[in-house]
Amino acid sequence: MKRTPIRLADGRELIYYDERDDAVRSAVDTRDLPARVSAPQMRYDLTVDEWVSMAGHRMGRTHLPPTGECPLCPSRPGRPTEIPADDYDVVVFENRFPSFAQPTSPLAEQATVFAYGRLLPGLLDEGVSRATLGEQVEAPAVGRCEVVCFTSDHDSSFAALPRTRVRTVIDAWADRTAEIGRLPGVEQVFPFENRGPEIGVTLHHPHGQIYGYPFVAPVLRRMLNSASRYRDRTGGNLFADLFAAELAAEARVVAHSELWTAFVPVAARWPVEVHLYPNRQVPDLPALTAAERDDFAEIYLDVLGLGERLYGMPLPYIAAWYQAPVHVDRDLSYLHLRLSSIRRAPNKLKYLAGSESAMGAFVNDLTPEDIATRLREVAR
């Protein structure tokens, strides 16, 4: 794989990941773009001990344009896009409408250092007086948001990629995890793909995203807190022991290879939910061996194929990588991918209504064993 970084017209970074070592990337971004966005602000919600990014500029982002106006397709004469080249394999670039971004000036960077030193260690842990409850507690939403284009083919999908392309994508994910983790203020790197208008995608072109958060995100933080308590009680790793239990039970395993296993978790929340674990505990994507990356490409395409055949139509899904935070609790972590879909029948979706949205209390209409059985039944 050949890695070629360039700069777009507004200074954002773009990286070509080419499968040919002799690929030449000389095309220049000729667009007249406005200045890039500095870090948005985020505010602290004391009631749940969480930060919320306030990224009002995202209201102006492109929303489901026609194919001829897709910003992720290669550039053509008279129609420059986010990718200057006329073709590509895999491309990663800084999001033009980020939820988190690096400071764009020395003054902004100084303000960020001050705010983070004062606010981010944990307000509730340090104590909050009644006098401060009505104050607006905010900090720069420093981090990184990137777009990952899986193919130049607008009408394709991840499930339709060749194995070699999936291998290139996972190498790009690993490379970006390492690079973003070295940026100032980044505490967690989160690669993911939203697929389908039912999920809320704003661009049809096959792509995913990578977020570099300035904190450990709430769900991962709760998971690691559980893992810490489990280790204190048992001395074991929560994720490794849960994975071993799924292998022993077998009832919810839907695919198994030499180096990876896919299963429906015992407490699945979604109508379709599959977790993919490497059979060896590793903290993050960069820690995967070449063999593990090759094997992932095979089993993940198999799992996506099950999802496509389940209802005989494209499956809307979220594919999310859970990997170790950059600086803390790395020994508690176990890299894995979670694939989930809101489709519960060919013409029905699961909406997060009162119980799920207001209280975070999920109700699943299917048992995990039923989900696993249905997925195994559509296997080739």
Secondary structure as UniProt FT lines:
FT   STRAND          2..7
FT   TURN            9..10
FT   STRAND          13..18
FT   TURN            21..22
FT   STRAND          41..45
FT   TURN            46..49
FT   STRAND          50..54
FT   HELIX           56..60
FT   HELIX           67..69
FT   TURN            71..72
FT   TURN            77..78
FT   STRAND          90..94
FT   HELIX           106..119
FT   TURN            120..121
FT   HELIX           123..126
FT   HELIX           130..132
FT   TURN            133..134
FT   STRAND          138..140
FT   STRAND          144..149
FT   TURN            154..155
FT   HELIX           158..160
FT   HELIX           163..181
FT   TURN            184..185
FT   STRAND          188..195
FT   TURN            197..200
FT   STRAND          207..213
FT   HELIX           218..234
FT   HELIX           238..249
FT   TURN            251..252
FT   STRAND          253..256
FT   STRAND          260..263
FT   TURN            266..267
FT   STRAND          272..278
FT   HELIX           285..287
FT   HELIX           290..310
FT   TURN            311..312
FT   STRAND          317..322
FT   HELIX           330..332
FT   STRAND          336..341
FT   STRAND          343..345
FT   TURN            346..347
FT   STRAND          348..349
FT   HELIX           354..358
FT   HELIX           368..377
//
